[in-house]
């Protein structure tokens, strides 16, 4: 999900958020050159906040449609469950609702060079460097995308249904995701609250793998508490399909990485790249015919493949098994798991990666208070 830099106010009333914008402006003027972008982010977020209402008032409003009302009732239960059962932040986030009257709240831009899988980075105070740039207005995202394409970059622009300010401001529930399936709604709330619990600047793989681990465990516990075994099994089936799709994309990405290491002329490299994408598309269709993949991924594949669309595949998946192993070594004890993750977060990026990638993450690594690591 998108994490925007917004200056912490600590004031929940919308009419008192103006000082936060002024402070943001002073910060930008004092050392940051992209004033227009920061103001765009501040204005966009404030516009979202201006539409918020308490979830209780929306539920009680007779003009609220039944589907939204039912979903918001679930949100209230999920929000309390996140605090009492998952140990996630008990703050003002996801206790209000905003209908922003559009499908996506943010549009992200990802870009890579023509023969590279390393995404360009944009760096911000506090939030650190991230491999995308987000906009509250789609046309602004498309403007940047056109500029990058003219410079011969591969570009991906995609809509985002939710984002987190990392507790700088109270994040609301949005119409863009409120009527999602129960598993997706719960997973999104748990995922974003996990980011608010622990977040490390400049380490997206660490942050996303941690939040995804909390998401999966949270959804499991949610369905377990409500005795919805069938719903949990359906969620596992959907995740299995997603894993197969990710494996397909990862395989394509690996082939591209190998291609870009070859010493070819630009013309030959460009031709080989197009051929590889064509072969990948054929392989995707074969996976569907064989039943390995369902039709649910056609929408993702529709725009076609390019470097930018494949760049983040490893970023969001590579450390997930390590975090799941760590949680298992803690015997599902979430407070202890969070303690160990905080220890990792305090290390240098190189050290935390080495600890997570070690192949002997044993039970004692989590449970032994005198252990030398984790």
C-alpha positions in Angstrom: 0.0 0.0 0.0 1.0 3.6 -0.5 2.7 5.3 2.4 2.7 9.1 2.1 4.8 11.5 3.9 2.6 13.8 5.9 3.6 15.9 8.9 2.5 14.6 12.2 -0.1 16.8 13.8 -1.4 14.8 16.8 -4.6 16.8 16.4 -7.6 14.8 15.2 -10.0 17.6 14.6 -10.0 18.6 10.9 -10.3 22.3 11.5 -7.1 22.3 13.5 -5.0 20.5 10.8 -4.0 23.7 9.0 -0.8 24.1 11.2 0.3 20.7 9.9 0.2 22.0 6.3 2.1 25.2 7.3 4.7 23.1 9.0 5.0 20.9 5.9 5.5 24.0 3.8 8.2 25.3 6.0 9.9 21.9 6.0 9.9 21.8 2.2 11.2 25.4 1.9 14.0 24.7 4.3 15.5 21.8 2.4 13.3 20.0 -0.1 13.0 21.1 -3.7 9.7 19.5 -4.8 7.4 21.9 -3.1 4.5 21.3 -5.6 4.5 17.6 -4.9 4.4 18.0 -1.1 1.6 20.5 -1.3 -0.3 18.1 -3.7 0.0 15.3 -1.1 -1.0 17.6 1.8 -4.0 19.0 -0.2 -5.0 15.5 -1.3 -5.0 14.0 2.1 -6.7 17.0 3.7 -9.5 16.6 1.1 -9.9 13.0 2.0 -10.1 13.9 5.7 -12.6 16.6 5.0 -15.1 13.9 3.9 -14.8 11.8 7.0 -17.6 10.9 9.4 -17.6 8.6 12.4 -18.4 5.1 11.4 -21.2 5.0 14.0 -22.9 8.0 12.5 -22.7 6.5 9.0 -24.2 3.2 10.2 -27.1 5.1 11.9 -27.7 7.3 8.8 -30.9 6.1 7.1 -29.4 7.2 3.7 -26.5 4.7 4.0 -27.0 1.8 1.7 -27.3 -1.7 3.3 -24.1 -3.1 1.8 -22.0 -0.2 3.2 -23.7 -0.4 6.5 -23.1 -4.1 6.9 -19.4 -3.7 5.9 -18.9 -0.9 8.4 -20.4 -3.0 11.2 -17.8 -5.6 10.3 -15.1 -2.9 10.3 -15.9 -1.9 13.8 -15.6 -5.5 15.0 -12.4 -6.1 13.0 -10.9 -2.9 14.4 -11.5 -4.0 18.0 -10.3 -7.5 17.1 -7.0 -5.9 15.8 -6.4 -4.3 19.2 -7.5 -7.1 21.6 -6.4 -10.2 19.7 -3.6 -9.0 17.4 -2.0 -6.3 19.6 -2.2 -3.7 16.9 -2.4 0.1 17.6 -5.4 1.3 19.5 -5.6 4.8 17.9 -8.0 6.9 15.7 -7.2 5.1 12.4 -10.0 3.3 10.7 -12.7 4.6 13.1 -14.1 7.0 10.6 -15.4 6.6 7.1 -15.0 8.7 3.9 -16.8 8.4 0.6 -14.3 10.1 -1.8 -16.6 9.4 -4.8 -13.9 7.6 -6.9 -12.6 4.1 -7.4 -9.1 4.8 -6.2 -7.7 7.1 -3.6 -4.1 7.3 -5.0 -2.3 6.4 -8.3 1.2 5.1 -8.1 4.0 5.5 -10.7 6.8 2.9 -10.9 9.6 3.3 -13.4 12.7 1.4 -14.5 15.3 1.9 -17.2 14.7 0.1 -20.4 17.0 -2.8 -19.7 16.9 -2.9 -15.9 14.6 -4.3 -13.2 15.8 -1.9 -10.5 13.0 0.7 -9.9 13.7 4.3 -9.6 13.4 5.7 -6.1 11.9 8.8 -4.6 13.1 9.9 -1.2 11.2 11.8 1.5 11.9 13.0 5.0 10.8 10.5 7.7 9.3 8.0 5.3 12.7 7.4 3.6 13.1 6.2 0.0 10.4 4.2 -1.8 10.2 2.7 -5.3 7.1 4.6 -6.4 5.6 8.0 -6.4 1.9 8.4 -5.5 -0.6 11.1 -6.6 -4.1 11.9 -5.4 -5.0 12.9 -9.0 -4.7 10.4 -11.8 -3.7 12.9 -14.4 -0.7 14.0 -12.4 0.5 10.4 -12.2 -0.1 10.1 -16.0 1.9 13.3 -16.6 4.9 11.9 -14.7 4.5 8.6 -16.6 4.5 10.4 -20.0 7.7 12.3 -19.0 9.4 9.1 -17.9 8.4 7.3 -21.1 9.8 10.1 -23.2 13.1 9.4 -21.4 12.8 5.8 -22.5 11.8 4.3 -19.1 9.4 1.4 -18.6 6.5 2.7 -16.6 3.6 1.3 -14.6 0.7 3.4 -13.3 -1.8 1.7 -11.1 -4.7 2.7 -8.8 -4.5 2.1 -5.1 -7.6 1.6 -2.9 -6.0 2.4 0.5 -2.9 4.0 1.9 -1.4 4.7 5.3 0.1 7.8 6.8 1.9 5.6 9.3 -0.1 7.2 12.2 0.9 10.8 11.3 -2.8 11.3 10.8 -5.9 9.1 11.6 -6.5 7.0 8.4 -10.1 6.6 7.5 -12.0 3.6 6.0 -12.7 4.5 2.4 -15.5 3.7 -0.1 -12.7 2.3 -2.3 -12.3 -0.8 -0.3 -15.1 -1.0 2.3 -17.3 -3.4 0.3 -14.5 -5.8 -0.4 -14.8 -9.5 0.7 -14.6 -10.1 4.4 -11.1 -11.7 4.1 -9.8 -8.8 2.0 -11.3 -6.2 4.2 -9.9 -7.7 7.4 -6.5 -8.3 5.7 -6.2 -4.7 4.5 -7.0 -3.3 8.0 -4.6 -5.6 9.7 -1.9 -5.0 7.1 -2.1 -1.2 7.4 -2.2 -1.2 11.2 0.9 -3.4 11.2 2.7 -0.7 9.3 1.7 1.7 12.0 3.1 -0.6 14.6 6.5 -1.2 13.1 7.9 0.6 10.0 11.6 1.0 8.9 12.5 3.8 6.6 14.3 2.7 3.4 13.4 -1.0 3.7 10.3 -1.8 1.8 10.9 -5.6 1.6 11.1 -5.7 5.4 8.0 -3.6 6.0 5.8 -5.4 3.5 6.8 -8.9 4.6 6.1 -8.1 8.2 2.8 -6.5 7.4 1.8 -9.4 5.2 2.7 -11.9 7.9 0.5 -10.1 10.4 -2.3 -9.9 7.7 -2.3 -13.6 7.0 -2.2 -14.6 10.7 -4.8 -12.0 11.5 -7.2 -13.2 8.9 -6.7 -16.8 10.1 -7.5 -15.8 13.7 -10.5 -13.8 12.6 -12.1 -16.6 10.8 -11.1 -19.1 13.5 -12.8 -16.9 16.2 -16.0 -16.7 14.1 -15.9 -20.4 13.3 -15.8 -19.7 9.6 -13.7 -22.7 8.4 -15.2 -22.6 4.9 -14.3 -18.9 4.5 -10.7 -19.6 5.7 -10.3 -22.4 3.2 -11.6 -20.1 0.5 -9.0 -17.5 1.5 -6.3 -20.2 1.4 -7.4 -21.2 -2.1 -7.2 -17.6 -3.3 -3.8 -17.2 -1.7 -2.6 -20.4 -3.4 -3.8 -19.0 -6.8 -2.0 -15.8 -6.0 1.2 -17.6 -5.1 1.1 -19.5 -8.4 0.7 -16.2 -10.3 3.5 -14.7 -8.3 5.7 -17.7 -9.2 4.9 -17.1 -12.9 5.8 -13.5 -12.6 9.0 -14.2 -10.7 10.1 -16.7 -13.3 9.6 -14.1 -16.0 11.5 -11.6 -14.0 14.4 -14.0 -13.5 14.6 -14.6 -17.3 14.7 -10.9 -17.8 17.4 -10.4 -15.3 19.5 -13.1 -17.1 18.8 -11.4 -20.4 20.0 -8.0 -19.2 23.3 -9.5 -18.1 24.1 -10.5 -21.7 26.3 -8.4 -23.9 23.9 -7.5 -26.7 23.4 -4.5 -28.9 20.4 -2.3 -27.9 18.6 -3.5 -31.0 19.1 -7.1 -30.2 18.4 -6.6 -26.5 15.1 -4.9 -27.3 14.1 -7.6 -29.7 14.9 -10.4 -27.2 13.0 -8.5 -24.5 9.8 -8.4 -26.7 10.2 -12.1 -27.5 10.5 -12.9 -23.8 7.3 -11.0 -23.0 5.5 -12.8 -25.8 6.6 -16.2 -24.5 5.5 -15.2 -21.0 2.1 -14.3 -22.3 1.8 -17.7 -24.0 2.9 -19.4 -20.8 0.2 -17.5 -18.8 -2.4 -18.8 -21.2 -1.1 -22.3 -20.8 -1.3 -22.0 -17.0 -5.0 -21.0 -17.4 -5.8 -23.9 -19.7 -4.2 -26.4 -17.4 -6.2 -25.1 -14.4 -3.2 -23.8 -12.4 -4.5 -20.3 -12.7 -8.1 -19.0 -12.9 -9.4 -16.1 -14.9 -9.0 -13.7 -12.0 -5.6 -12.5 -13.2 -6.6 -11.5 -16.7 -7.2 -7.9 -15.5 -3.6 -7.6 -14.2 -2.2 -9.0 -17.4 -4.3 -6.9 -19.7 -1.9 -3.9 -19.9 1.0 -6.2 -20.9 4.3 -6.9 -19.1 7.2 -4.5 -18.8 10.1 -4.0 -16.4 8.3 -1.7 -14.1 5.4 -4.1 -13.6 7.8 -6.9 -12.7 10.2 -4.8 -10.6 8.4 -5.1 -7.3 7.7 -8.9 -7.4 10.7 -9.8 -5.4 10.4 -6.7 -3.2 7.1 -7.7 -1.7 7.7 -11.5 -1.5 11.3 -12.3 -0.8 11.2 -12.0 3.1 7.7 -13.3 3.7 8.9 -16.9 4.4 11.5 -15.7 6.9 8.9 -13.7 8.8 6.5 -16.6 8.8 9.2 -18.8 10.1 10.0 -16.3 12.8 6.3 -16.2 13.9 6.2 -20.0 14.0 9.3 -20.1 16.1 7.5 -17.8 18.5 4.7 -20.4 18.6 2.3 -17.7 17.4 2.9 -15.4 20.3 2.4 -12.1 18.6 3.8 -9.8 21.4 7.0 -11.8 21.4 7.1 -11.8 17.6 6.7 -8.0 17.6 9.5 -7.8 20.1 11.8 -9.7 17.9 10.8 -7.7 14.8 11.5 -4.5 16.7 15.0 -5.9 17.5 15.5 -6.5 13.8 14.2 -3.0 12.9 16.9 -1.5 15.2 19.7 -3.2 13.2 21.3 -2.0 10.1 19.7 -3.0 6.9 22.5 -5.4 6.1 22.4 -7.0 9.5 18.7 -7.5 9.6 18.7 -9.0 6.2 21.5 -11.5 7.2 19.5 -12.5 10.3 16.3 -13.0 8.4 18.0 -15.0 5.6 19.8 -17.4 7.9 18.7 -20.9 7.3 18.6 -22.1 10.9 15.9 -19.9 12.4 15.2 -22.3 15.3 12.7 -22.2 18.1 15.3 -20.9 20.5 15.9 -17.9 18.3 12.6 -16.5 19.3 11.9 -18.0 22.8 15.3 -17.8 24.4 15.5 -14.4 26.1 19.3 -14.8 26.3 19.7 -15.6 22.6 22.4 -13.6 21.0 20.2 -12.7 18.0 16.5 -12.2 17.3 
